[in-house]
Amino acid sequence: MLKSSQIWRRQFACFTASLCAAMQPVVLRAAEPALPAPLLAENTPATKPAAENVPAPVAPSEPATPQIPLDPAQAAAVLPDPNIPAPQPILATPSQNVTLNLINRLVQKGVLSHAEAADLIKGAEEDAAFAKAQAQALADTQAAVAAQSAMPPVEPDAEEVRVTYIPESVKTQIRDQLRAEVFEQARNQKWAAPNEFPEWTSRIRFFGDMRMRQESLMYPSGNDNVTGAFPNFNAINSGQPWDFRNAAGLIPPQLNVDRDRDRTRLRMRLGFDIDLEDGFTAGIRLATGGNNSPVSTNQTLGSAIANTQGGGFSKYELWLDRAFMKYEADLNDQSHLMIELGRFQNPFYNNSQIMWDEDVNLDGLAFTLTNSWTRDFNSFFTAGAFPVFNTALNSPDNSTTKAASYDKYLIAAQFGVQFKLTEDIEVKSGITYYHWENIEGRFSSPFVPSSPNDAGDTDDSRPLFAQKGNTYRPIRNITPTPGAAPGGNLNGTINQYQYFGLATKFRQLAWSGRIDFNQWEPLQVSLMADVVKNFGLNTAAMNDLTRRDAVVNNRSGGAGGWEGGDLGWYVGLNLGKPVALFEQRGDWALNIGYRHVESDAVVDAFSESRFGNGGSNMEGYTIQALYALSKRTWTRLAYMSASQIAGPPLQTDVFLIEFLSRF
């Protein structure tokens, strides 16, 4: 019995012989019935007839095609040109393989080209390999069937187990198909694809920054450090009320105005922007900070609190700096709406920090509507409501009768425009109204506190955070009574436990403007200005408080009439590249600015914390330079000189060296 490979070889030999016989007469079918012998001898290469070199062709099943006579010109075009060399064989020497020899002869005769012969051989080898694999699979199946037939019969009461043999080639095919399907599903769902993460991770963007600062606070001689003219109202209001008639004769907490100090400070912030899809996003940011101050995220290294805590490489706290949800949508081709809810970045445009420190984040609800009227003219409108204070739920703790909530709010709205004067000059301007509700201190009902734990009915009107500069007034109406404690205060000579509140309302109108000159891009020249006026200040009422000796600061000479004010302004010049656009080593920026901020033009709790060591009632200049060390790292040098406007003399100079990085 012939093997399958032998059968195939014979079939291929018969096929190629038939092909040879069918191709050789191609010339003759198109020729005359018979060409003269001399013509054949002259135009045919000196080789043996094809019939002597190949097996006899299979007789055709159809009658032979009639031969058509050719004239001498046609014969010359069809027959080989004696000047063209005969095709070279594909084998240098005859092979023992008849099929290869046959193909070699076909190449010699010009019936096949070298490329065609190579394709025939390659295809024949592939067919042979496939036939061999099929034969092996058939043999494996037959062997499995024979082995199964030789197994002993299963007992009648035994559980029947039937095993079907699957050839290895079939198992490989099934395994490859399953693997392909699993990986396709994994890639689509992004749960197991190589080098991929779950889908939700692609919707979270991580960012952060770090800053190291060396800070020097310098107080020139001449500052009043004797009379107690600079009370630390923040310290007084943050703890128990201060007894101004204490038996030890101690003065209330005071600000440092005479001792130079150096501090090394660290700031680190980590944040996440989260895409909630369909226009919704969320944001979270954590930040360092020595306390919960709204105007600073600095942590003083090795700091001590009241000389009893901190230092000694103690750990530092991390605060929730931002947490908000946001929605954005295009209302039409020109209008875009943004709504924010939670604790978020200050949404109001300004150029300086005379009113808002850069670290202040607002709590509440805000929205911004922007309109692109033309390619070069845009407008924006921002408004919001922001809770500033809400009374503790169980206040007062030491009473069965609880107090009503004393709520403080900020309601604000801003309208602005941004447009191009020319292709290289851009202008931005905005006007804002700030309405602070219940932020001023209120005089309480008359009462007689017998200890620091006794609460007045307006204690919550005091600010729980302050820097310095605003005018403050006592808010407890302590009635002088004869007799000693607990029923009396010896006609106001003991038990004068007092808190302080802001002496004026705040109804501010602010304007901010900026002109950018971009002729020298990427460098930019910018002129900036901010102006704010507090229309809530009543000068007559302030003078009346002074005459009653209720205003305790911002008085001429420390004891004369009140000389504060309600106006603040800033002008500045920026040169170089905006810090947000620093891209490489060597990028730089320079800023020069001057400010004049009167005592009650702004709420001192939220104004810049660096200039004059924070607060209002100061004027002076700032110079700072920035230089990029790399794309994401830069250094800053800054010098600030501040002098107090109203009240006793106070000058504060601040020098900063900072190294900053972002990621």
C-alpha positions in Angstrom: 0.0 0.0 0.0 1.4 3.3 -1.0 1.9 6.0 1.6 0.1 9.3 1.3 3.3 11.1 0.5 4.0 8.7 -2.4 0.5 9.1 -3.7 0.9 12.8 -3.6 4.3 12.7 -5.4 2.8 10.6 -8.2 -0.2 12.9 -8.5 2.1 16.0 -8.6 4.4 14.3 -11.2 1.4 13.5 -13.4 0.2 17.1 -12.9 3.5 18.7 -13.8 3.9 16.3 -16.8 0.4 17.3 -18.0 1.3 20.9 -17.5 4.5 20.5 -19.5 2.7 18.8 -22.3 -0.1 21.4 -22.3 2.4 24.3 -22.3 4.9 23.0 -24.9 2.4 23.0 -27.8 1.4 26.6 -27.1 3.9 27.7 -29.7 2.9 25.0 -32.2 -0.8 25.7 -31.9 -0.2 29.2 -33.0 2.2 28.1 -35.9 1.7 26.8 -39.4 0.9 23.0 -39.7 4.6 22.3 -40.1 7.6 24.5 -40.3 10.5 23.6 -42.5 13.2 21.7 -40.8 15.9 24.3 -41.6 13.8 27.0 -39.8 13.4 24.8 -36.8 17.1 24.0 -36.7 18.0 27.7 -37.1 15.6 29.1 -34.4 15.5 26.3 -31.7 18.3 26.1 -29.1 20.4 22.9 -29.3 18.6 20.9 -26.6 16.8 17.6 -26.6 13.2 17.5 -27.5 10.9 18.1 -24.6 9.3 14.7 -25.1 12.6 13.0 -24.1 13.0 14.9 -20.9 9.5 14.6 -19.2 7.1 11.8 -18.6 4.5 11.2 -21.2 1.6 13.6 -20.8 -1.8 12.4 -19.9 -4.0 12.2 -23.0 -6.3 15.1 -23.1 -10.0 14.4 -22.7 -10.9 16.9 -25.4 -9.8 16.9 -29.1 -6.5 18.7 -29.8 -6.8 22.3 -30.9 -6.3 22.7 -34.6 -2.9 24.2 -35.5 -3.0 27.6 -37.3 -0.3 28.3 -39.9 2.2 31.1 -39.1 4.0 33.2 -41.5 7.8 33.7 -41.1 7.3 37.0 -39.3 5.0 35.4 -36.7 7.3 32.5 -36.3 10.2 34.8 -35.6 8.2 36.6 -32.9 7.1 33.4 -31.2 10.2 31.2 -31.4 13.1 31.9 -28.9 15.7 34.4 -29.9 19.1 32.6 -30.4 20.8 35.8 -29.0 19.1 35.4 -25.6 20.9 32.8 -23.3 18.9 29.8 -22.3 17.4 29.8 -18.8 19.7 28.5 -16.1 18.6 25.4 -14.1 17.6 25.8 -10.5 19.8 22.9 -9.4 23.5 22.7 -10.1 23.5 18.9 -10.2 20.6 16.4 -10.8 18.7 15.4 -7.6 17.4 12.0 -6.6 14.0 13.6 -6.2 12.1 13.1 -9.5 9.8 16.1 -8.9 12.7 18.5 -8.4 14.4 17.2 -11.5 11.2 17.7 -13.4 10.9 21.3 -12.3 14.5 21.8 -13.1 13.9 20.6 -16.7 10.9 22.9 -17.0 13.1 25.9 -16.0 15.7 24.8 -18.6 13.0 24.6 -21.3 11.8 28.1 -20.4 8.4 26.8 -19.5 8.8 28.0 -15.9 10.8 31.0 -14.5 13.0 30.7 -11.4 10.4 32.5 -9.3 7.6 30.2 -10.4 9.7 27.2 -9.7 10.6 28.4 -6.3 6.9 29.0 -5.5 6.0 25.5 -6.7 8.7 23.9 -4.5 7.6 26.0 -1.4 4.0 25.1 -1.9 4.8 21.4 -2.3 6.8 21.5 0.9 3.9 23.2 2.8 1.4 20.6 1.5 3.7 17.8 2.4 4.0 19.2 6.0 0.2 19.5 6.3 -0.4 16.0 5.0 2.2 14.7 7.5 0.4 16.4 10.4 -3.0 15.0 9.3 -1.5 11.5 9.0 0.0 11.9 12.5 -3.3 13.1 14.0 -5.1 10.1 12.3 -2.5 7.7 13.7 -2.9 9.3 17.2 -6.7 8.9 17.1 -6.4 5.3 15.9 -4.0 4.5 18.7 -6.3 6.1 21.3 -9.3 4.1 20.0 -7.2 0.9 20.1 -6.1 1.6 23.7 -9.7 2.3 24.8 -10.9 -0.9 23.2 -8.2 -2.8 25.2 -9.5 -1.5 28.5 -11.4 -3.9 30.8 -15.2 -3.6 30.7 -16.8 -1.4 33.4 -18.6 -3.3 36.2 -22.3 -2.9 36.0 -22.6 -1.2 39.4 -19.6 1.1 38.7 -20.0 4.7 37.6 -19.4 4.9 33.9 -16.6 7.3 32.8 -16.2 8.1 29.2 -13.0 9.7 28.0 -12.8 11.2 24.5 -9.4 11.7 23.1 -8.7 15.2 21.6 -5.7 15.4 19.3 -2.9 17.8 20.5 -3.4 20.0 17.5 -7.1 20.5 18.3 -6.3 21.3 21.9 -3.8 23.9 20.9 -6.3 25.5 18.6 -8.9 25.6 21.3 -6.4 27.0 23.8 -5.3 29.8 21.5 -8.9 30.7 20.7 -9.9 30.9 24.4 -6.8 33.0 25.2 -7.6 35.4 22.4 -11.2 35.8 23.6 -10.2 36.4 27.3 -7.5 39.0 26.4 -10.0 40.8 24.1 -12.5 41.1 27.0 -9.7 42.2 29.3 -8.6 44.9 27.0 -12.1 46.2 26.4 -12.9 46.3 30.2 -9.3 47.3 31.1 -9.1 44.9 34.1 -6.3 42.6 33.1 -4.6 44.0 29.9 -0.8 44.3 30.1 0.4 47.7 31.4 -3.2 48.9 31.9 -5.1 50.0 35.0 -8.8 49.9 35.9 -10.9 52.4 34.0 -11.6 54.6 37.0 -7.9 55.4 37.5 -7.8 57.2 34.1 -10.4 59.7 35.5 -8.2 60.8 38.4 -5.3 63.3 38.0 -2.8 63.6 40.8 -0.8 66.9 41.3 1.1 68.6 44.1 3.8 71.0 45.0 6.5 71.6 47.7 8.1 74.8 48.9 11.0 75.4 51.3 11.3 78.9 52.7 13.9 80.7 54.7 12.2 83.8 56.2 13.7 86.7 58.1 11.5 89.2 60.0 13.3 92.4 60.8 12.0 95.2 63.0 14.0 98.5 62.8 14.4 100.5 66.0 11.6 103.0 66.8 8.7 100.6 67.1 6.6 101.0 70.2 7.4 98.0 72.4 6.7 99.6 75.8 3.1 100.9 76.0 1.3 97.7 74.9 0.0 99.5 71.8 -0.2 96.3 69.6 -2.6 93.8 71.3 -2.8 90.4 69.8 -6.6 90.3 69.3 -6.4 86.9 67.6 -4.9 85.4 70.8 -7.4 87.1 73.0 -10.4 86.0 71.0 -9.2 82.4 70.4 -9.1 81.5 74.1 -10.9 82.5 77.2 -11.8 86.2 77.5 -9.0 88.3 79.0 -9.4 89.9 82.4 -8.3 93.5 81.9 -8.3 94.1 85.7 -6.4 90.9 86.6 -4.8 90.9 90.1 -1.3 90.4 88.6 -1.5 93.5 86.5 -0.6 91.6 83.3 -1.2 93.3 80.0 -3.1 91.3 77.3 -1.2 89.3 74.7 1.0 91.5 72.5 2.4 91.2 69.0 6.2 91.0 68.5 7.4 94.4 67.2 11.0 94.5 68.2 12.8 91.2 68.0 14.2 90.0 64.7 13.3 86.4 63.9 14.4 83.8 61.4 12.2 80.9 60.5 12.6 77.8 58.2 9.2 76.9 56.8 7.8 74.1 54.7 4.7 73.9 52.5 3.5 70.7 50.9 0.2 70.3 49.0 -1.2 67.1 47.4 -4.4 67.2 45.3 -6.6 65.1 43.1 -8.8 66.2 40.2 -11.6 63.6 39.5 -13.6 63.4 36.3 -17.1 62.3 37.2 -18.1 62.5 33.5 -21.0 64.3 31.9 -19.6 67.7 32.9 -19.2 66.8 36.6 -15.8 66.9 38.3 -14.5 66.9 41.9 -11.4 68.1 43.6 -9.5 67.3 46.8 -6.4 69.0 48.1 -4.5 68.4 51.4 -1.9 70.9 52.7 0.4 71.4 55.6 0.0 74.2 58.2 1.1 75.0 61.7 -2.6 75.7 62.5 -6.0 76.1 60.7 -5.2 79.7 59.6 -7.0 80.5 56.3 -4.1 82.5 55.0 -1.1 80.2 55.4 -0.2 76.6 54.7 3.3 77.0 56.1 4.7 74.7 58.7 7.5 76.3 60.7 10.2 73.6 61.2 11.0 73.0 64.9 8.2 75.4 65.9 7.0 75.5 69.5 3.6 76.5 70.6 3.6 78.5 73.9 7.0 76.9 74.5 5.4 73.7 75.5 4.6 71.8 72.3 6.3 71.1 69.0 10.0 71.0 68.2 12.2 68.0 68.7 11.4 66.6 65.2 7.7 66.2 66.1 5.3 65.2 63.3 3.3 67.9 61.5 -0.3 68.1 60.7 -2.0 67.8 57.3 -5.2 69.8 56.7 -8.1 69.5 54.3 -7.4 72.5 52.1 -10.0 71.9 49.4 -12.9 69.6 48.8 -15.5 70.5 46.1 -17.7 69.3 43.3 -18.0 71.2 40.0 -20.3 71.2 37.0 -19.4 72.8 33.7 -21.4 73.0 30.5 -21.6 75.0 27.3 -25.0 76.7 27.1 -24.5 77.6 23.5 -21.6 78.4 21.1 -20.8 81.5 23.1 -21.7 80.8 26.7 -20.0 78.6 29.3 -21.3 77.9 32.8 -19.4 76.7 35.8 -20.9 75.9 39.2 -18.8 75.0 42.3 -20.0 73.6 45.7 -17.9 72.9 48.8 -14.5 74.4 49.6 -12.7 75.7 46.5 -10.3 78.2 45.1 -11.3 81.9 45.4 -13.2 82.4 42.1 -12.9 86.2 42.1 -10.4 87.8 39.8 -7.8 90.1 41.4 -4.2 91.1 40.8 -2.7 91.4 44.2 -3.2 90.1 47.8 -4.3 93.3 49.5 -7.7 91.7 50.0 -7.2 88.0 49.5 -4.1 86.0 50.4 -3.3 83.4 47.7 -3.9 80.6 50.2 -7.5 81.6 51.0 -10.1 79.1 49.8 -13.8 79.9 50.1 -16.6 77.7 51.5 -20.0 77.7 49.9 -21.5 77.9 46.4 -20.4 79.9 43.4 -21.0 80.1 39.7 -19.3 81.7 36.8 -20.8 82.5 33.4 -18.4 83.4 30.6 -19.4 84.7 27.2 -17.3 85.0 24.0 -19.0 87.7 22.1 -16.3 87.9 19.4 -12.9 86.3 18.9 -11.2 89.2 20.8 -13.9 90.2 23.4 -15.1 88.1 26.3 -17.1 88.8 29.5 -17.5 87.0 32.8 -19.9 87.1 35.7 -19.1 85.4 39.0 -21.4 85.3 42.1 -21.6 83.3 45.2 -22.7 82.9 48.9 -20.1 81.8 51.4 -20.7 81.0 55.1 -18.1 82.6 57.4 -19.3 81.4 60.8 -22.0 79.3 62.3 -22.5 79.0 66.1 -21.6 75.6 67.7 -24.6 73.3 68.1 -24.3 73.0 71.9 -23.4 76.6 72.7 -23.1 77.6 75.4 -21.8 74.4 76.9 -22.3 75.3 80.5 -26.0 76.2 80.2 -29.2 74.3 79.9 -30.6 77.1 77.7 -28.8 77.2 74.4 -28.2 80.2 72.3 -29.6 81.0 68.8 -27.1 80.6 66.0 -25.1 83.7 65.1 -24.4 83.3 61.3 -21.9 85.3 59.3 -22.0 85.3 55.5 -20.2 86.8 52.6 -22.3 87.4 49.5 -20.3 88.7 46.4 -20.7 89.3 42.7 -18.2 90.3 40.0 -18.5 91.4 36.4 -15.6 91.7 34.1 -14.4 91.9 30.5 -11.3 90.7 28.7 -10.4 91.9 25.2 -7.5 92.7 22.9 -6.6 96.3 22.1 -4.3 95.0 19.4 -3.0 91.6 18.5 -0.2 92.0 21.1 -2.0 94.0 23.8 -4.6 92.4 26.0 -6.8 94.0 28.7 -8.6 92.4 31.6 -10.8 94.4 34.1 -13.4 93.4 36.7 -15.5 95.2 39.4 -16.7 93.3 42.5 -19.1 94.0 45.3 -18.6 92.2 48.7 -21.3 92.2 51.3 -20.2 90.8 54.7 -23.2 90.0 56.8 -22.9 90.1 60.6 -19.1 90.2 60.5 -18.8 93.2 62.7 -18.7 92.9 66.5 -21.9 93.6 68.5 -22.2 95.1 71.9 -23.9 92.6 74.3 -26.7 93.0 76.7 -25.5 94.2 80.2 -24.3 91.4 82.4 -21.8 90.7 85.2 -19.4 87.8 84.4 -18.0 86.2 87.6 -15.5 84.0 85.8 -14.0 83.4 82.3 -16.6 80.7 81.7 -19.6 83.1 81.8 -20.7 83.9 78.3 -22.1 87.1 76.8 -24.9 86.9 74.3 -22.7 88.5 71.5 -19.5 86.5 72.0 -20.0 84.8 68.6 -19.8 88.2 66.9 -16.0 88.3 67.5 -13.7 87.0 64.7 -12.2 83.7 65.6 -9.2 84.5 63.3 -7.4 87.8 62.9 -4.0 89.1 61.9 -3.7 92.8 62.6 -4.7 96.2 61.3 -8.5 96.4 61.7 -10.1 98.6 64.3 -11.4 96.5 67.2 -13.9 97.3 70.0 -14.9 95.5 73.2 -18.2 93.6 72.7 -19.1 92.7 76.3 -21.3 95.2 78.1 -20.0 94.5 81.6 -22.0 96.4 84.2 -20.1 97.8 87.2 -21.6 96.6 90.4 -20.7 97.1 94.1 -19.5 94.2 96.1 -17.1 91.4 95.4 -17.5 88.2 93.4 -19.5 86.3 92.7 -22.2 88.9 92.8 -20.2 92.0 92.0 -17.1 93.3 90.4 -16.1 96.1 92.9 -17.5 98.8 90.5 -15.6 97.4 87.5 -12.2 97.0 89.1 -12.3 93.1 88.9 -13.7 90.4 86.6 -13.5 92.5 83.5 -13.4 89.4 81.1 -13.5 90.9 77.6 -13.7 89.8 74.0 -13.2 92.1 70.9 -15.0 92.4 67.6 -14.6 94.4 64.4 -15.6 98.0 65.0 -17.2 98.6 61.5 -19.3 96.9 58.9 -17.7 95.9 55.6 -19.5 96.7 52.3 -16.7 96.7 49.8 -16.5 97.8 46.2 -13.3 96.6 44.4 -11.9 97.1 41.0 -9.0 95.1 39.3 -7.3 95.9 36.0 -4.4 94.5 34.0 -2.7 95.2 30.7 -0.5 92.6 29.1 2.0 93.5 26.4 3.0 90.4 24.4 5.2 91.9 21.7 8.2 90.1 23.1 6.8 86.6 23.6 7.6 84.4 25.4 8.5 87.3 27.7 5.6 89.5 28.9 5.3 93.0 30.4 2.2 93.5 32.6 0.8 96.6 34.4 -1.6 95.8 37.2 -3.8 97.7 39.7 -6.3 96.9 42.5 -8.5 99.4 44.3 -10.9 98.6 47.2 -13.1 100.9 49.3 -15.2 99.9 52.3 -18.5 101.8 52.1 -19.6 100.2 55.3 -17.3 102.3 57.4 -19.0 105.1 59.3 -16.4 107.7 60.2 -18.7 109.6 62.6 -19.6 106.4 64.5 -15.9 105.5 64.8 -15.1 108.9 66.2 -18.0 108.6 68.6 -16.6 105.3 69.8 -13.2 107.0 70.3 -14.7 109.7 72.5 -16.3 107.0 74.7 -12.9 105.3 74.9 -14.2 102.1 73.3 -11.9 101.9 70.4 -8.6 100.5 71.6 -6.3 100.7 68.5 -5.6 102.8 65.4 -5.6 106.0 67.4 -3.1 108.8 67.0 -0.3 108.6 69.5 -2.0 105.5 71.0 -4.6 107.4 73.0 -5.9 110.3 70.8 -8.6 110.3 68.2 -9.2 107.6 65.7 -7.2 108.0 62.4 -8.0 104.8 60.5 -9.3 104.7 56.9 -11.4 102.8 54.4 -9.3 102.8 51.2 -6.8 100.4 49.8 -4.9 100.3 46.5 -2.0 98.5 44.8 0.0 99.1 41.6 2.5 96.7 40.1 4.8 95.8 37.2 5.6 92.3 36.1 8.5 91.5 33.7 9.5 88.2 32.2 7.6 84.9 31.9 4.5 84.1 34.0 5.4 81.4 36.6 2.7 79.1 35.4 4.4 79.1 32.0 7.9 78.2 33.2 9.1 75.4 30.9 12.9 75.2 31.1 15.9 76.3 33.0 16.6 80.0 32.6 13.0 81.2 32.6 12.6 84.2 34.8 10.2 86.8 36.2 10.5 90.1 38.1 7.8 91.9 40.1 7.8 95.3 41.6 4.7 96.6 43.5 3.5 99.3 45.9 0.5 99.2 48.2 -1.4 101.5 50.5 -4.1 99.6 52.6 -5.8 101.6 55.3 -7.0 100.0 58.6 -10.5 99.1 57.6 -10.4 98.9 53.9 -10.2 95.1 54.0 -10.9 92.3 56.5 -7.4 91.8 57.9 -8.0 88.1 58.6 -7.9 87.3 54.8 -5.3 89.7 53.4 -1.7 88.7 52.6 0.2 87.0 55.4 3.7 87.8 54.2 3.7 91.6 53.7 4.4 93.2 57.1 3.8 89.8 58.6 0.1 90.0 57.7 -2.9 92.2 58.0 -4.0 95.7 57.0 -3.1 99.3 58.0 0.2 99.2 56.1 1.9 100.7 53.1 5.2 99.9 51.4 6.8 98.1 48.5 7.6 94.6 47.3 10.4 93.4 45.1 10.7 89.8 44.0 12.5 87.8 41.4 12.0 84.2 40.2 14.4 82.0 38.3 13.6 78.5 36.9 16.2 75.8 37.8 14.3 73.3 35.6 10.9 72.8 34.1 9.3 72.1 37.4 11.7 73.7 39.9 12.4 77.3 40.6 13.7 79.7 43.2 12.3 83.0 44.5 13.9 86.0 46.3 11.6 88.6 47.8 12.0 91.7 49.9 9.0 93.5 51.5 9.1 96.8 53.5 5.9 97.8 55.4 5.1 100.7 57.6 2.0 101.2 59.7 -0.3 104.0 58.5 -2.5 104.8 61.6 -1.5 104.5 65.2 1.9 104.2 66.9 5.0 103.7 64.6 5.6 100.1 63.4 7.9 99.1 60.6 8.4 95.5 59.4 10.8 94.2 56.8 10.6 90.7 55.4 13.2 88.9 53.4 12.4 85.5 51.8 14.5 82.8 50.0 12.3 80.0 48.5 12.8 76.8 46.6 9.7 75.5 44.9 8.7 72.5 42.9 5.6 71.2 41.3 4.5 67.8 40.0 
